[in-house]
Amino acid sequence: MADTALVAIDWGTTSARAWCLDGGGGILAHRGVALGVRHVRDGNFGGALAKLLDDMPIGLAPRIACGMIGSRQGWLEVPYVDCPASLTALSDHLASISIESLSIVPGVATRDPAGVPDVMRGEETQLLGAVAPDETGVLAVLPGTHSKWARVEHGRIVDFTTFMTGELYAVLIDHSMLGRLAGHEPGLFSRGAFSQGVARGLDEGELAHDLFGARTLALSGALASDDVADWLSGLLIGREIRAAREWALRAGIDPSLVRIIGSDTLAERYDVALGDAGALAQRASRDAAALGLWRVASRARLVER
């Protein structure tokens, strides 16, 4: 096996992923564990890092990390880089924890037209791994608890916007009367109910009103209890797509082609919803974060390409 030239780490709130990359950026080993920032006890990030990298062929390779590890709740708070954020800007503003030979990538910040700030940590690295440096006019979505939609041009994150779709769904399912109606069995997916919800979300309406439809449709028998959760998911994702499409159009970006950055069932739901909305979805590599970290590290001369 080739020697590890770089250890790349995507360290989020709930989980962490690590890759060992060779001198060409190829993946030698990969590991993911439920060892996110919120699971680290008493600030023992060094111990958590050792556990994450245990049994991986890390050698003496430099290490680079992105995500919530660079937040106020993480190991070291790294200031944000403002949009438009380039690969060079991110590599120039790396922070380091010298005792661990660890560099941390800064997050990215922007402001909406009303001057309200928006931020991301970790997604910026995935974007720079999922979009080639010479591509233009790329509209990308990163589904999650806080979904991000971003515009990327020539290796620069020009702007982005965040939707709390995943968190809102979790609150509704776990803490509202709508959740009590949902007899959803984990692992099952009602495509029909989901697409009905997407259609409702893509249409004109007020979300606070439309949400109540989950109850009335169930009470009237038009929606089975087992389908309530998928209908709600479709409604929220559909409404997000409608808003993101309008956001992209205002910026002069064609929203009919969207790159999905993610590898789980949530990304598959966005694939379905975008198709229902008449858009073509492209799926990025599940290892986009690793490639993005490689590109940042190469620009920062942590490794020689």
C-alpha angles and dihedrals in degrees: 000000000000119000119264111255097180138015109213120195131189101194114184138168098276106016144020132214127196132191132190108215128195128223092281096047094260118147115253098170138358134195135176127190138171091252103121125157093270091058095056110105125217093352092292095153092147091060091045090052091051090051092048093051096039112136093003117127094245098144112173094320120141116256129223128184138186134187135049091342084084094050131098088266092047137076097283128002109235117195118244124255113227124238132291082058117183132194088251093052092052093047092047092054100048115140121212141213098200097191089064097033085238126150119195123209116226122239124241129245135195139164130232122230090273091056095252111146124237126192143189135190120190096003091081090063093047090051092052089049096046097046120059116234092245098050121110135200096016117167111196136180126202106196117211146105086312106024116212127208114194141182114219126190127177094338094315128115097225098182142330143191132208132222121192090214098134095046092047090051091051092050092050094048096043103034112023139073088251089064090052088057093052113093091179119162112217114249096027123109125196103204092185095053091043093052091047088055092046090052090052091048093050091052127081114278149106115275095216088057098039092054090064087063089077088067099041094045089052093045092050093049093244090115124041118229090243090057099051095089094050092045090053091047090051093048093052096044091045092052090048092052091049092052093043091050090054090047091053094046091053087056093049095252121139107239094194092090118051130175113218114210109197139077107215137085090275090064088051090055090053089050090056094043093049089051089051087051091054095252128130113236125208119197117221123213115283087230095057091124091057092051091046092051089049091053093049092047092048092051090049090050093239085133133021113237 
